[in-house]
Amino acid sequence: MKLNKTARLPLLAAWLLASTALGMPAMAANPLVIPDVDELSGPGAVSGTNWRDGTILAMEEINAKGGILGRPLEIHHMDTQSNAGVARAQFQKALDDTPYVVLGPIYSGSVKVSMGLAEKAEIPMIVGGEAADLTQAGNKYIFRTSFGQQFSMPKIANYIHDGLKAKTVAVMWVNNDFGKGGHDSILKELAKRDIKVVADVSTEQGQVDFAADVVKVKAANADAVFVYSNEEEDARFIKEARKQGLTTPMIGETTLLSQKVIELAGDAANGVQGHVGLTVDAPVPAIAEFRDKFQKRFNYLPDHNGIKGYTAVYLIKYVTEKIGKFDSKAFAATLHGLTLNPAQYPGMLMEASWDGNGDIDRASFLAEVIDGKQKIVKTLPKLGK
């Protein structure tokens, strides 16, 4: 029997009511769209593409298991071109659609110009930036996927003091928001340990020739060299340092020991040491499994940014399931003070905690590049434990 339009309306209403009663939301098929404002071209493309592909892998896994609260996840990637001005414009464009959460940016300068927009809109942003001051301004809508420099630099300074027994250090850093924050943080931590900085060498983002900078570092005759720049610049500095015969230990943070730096620097990377907040070479079975899945899916080995993008998407899933709804303010309030362990929340890969500023705390590692591979030499506990 064919029903006319008027007769069909009560049946449709009855179906909607029954669906709701059974816990089947009528709009369950509507995708949850999350914008990802990311460095997909320009100097940050290595970091950005790793992050992007990590988010894609997590999205595919989550959707294969029913999405988030029954809604399939869609991530829309927006290129910042590694430019803070473009990043701000893209972030504002993302906010125009009133998203639930925003992923990115990664570059600290791009985060800095975007975070006020997120705060005003009361939309959480999950970022890759590491500059110390990003989480010090009382913004309740910014959350990190990696250590802020105020968390990582004490660990590096401890290693320089206790592990290398260094009394003097030359510091080579990139003159952008990321580099400035790291520079200021490491100088403060070195001073606390009575380690003298005998050379303070500023370089530029995108710099190609490091010959003069290496000459300055060599002339300082320091016990160690602290290197803090972006992937391509790190690799160029390392190669030039080896070319000029610099044998002083080179110490850095996660980026210096990343897979991309090792690939670009080749044999010159051997002997580089430092602290890594995240690495696919960590002696953690869940991370090893992630690495293998990522490589199979995208045909290259991920770096720490791949892990950050992957765990950022799972963070959205787990926090949303905790609050049981898509509420941006509730999301931010719930994430402050939250700890997620991989036994209960496997997509996090490692236990992680967020404090009232949105800073993350978790275990990390000391590493050295040996025979072209990053080798973990020690696991360091969470600072809060």
Beta strands, then each sheet from edge to edge (+ up, - down):
strand 1: 32-38
strand 2: 73-79
strand 3: 102-103
strand 4: 125-127
strand 5: 142-144
strand 6: 168-174
strand 7: 196-203
strand 8: 224-228
strand 9: 250-252
strand 10: 273-276
strand 11: 339-340
strand 12: 352-354
strand 13: 360-361
strand 14: 364-370
strand 15: 373-380
sheet 1: 1+ 2+
sheet 2: 3+ 4+ 5+
sheet 3: 7+ 6+ 8+ 9+ 10+ 14- 15+
sheet 4: 11+ 12- 13+
end
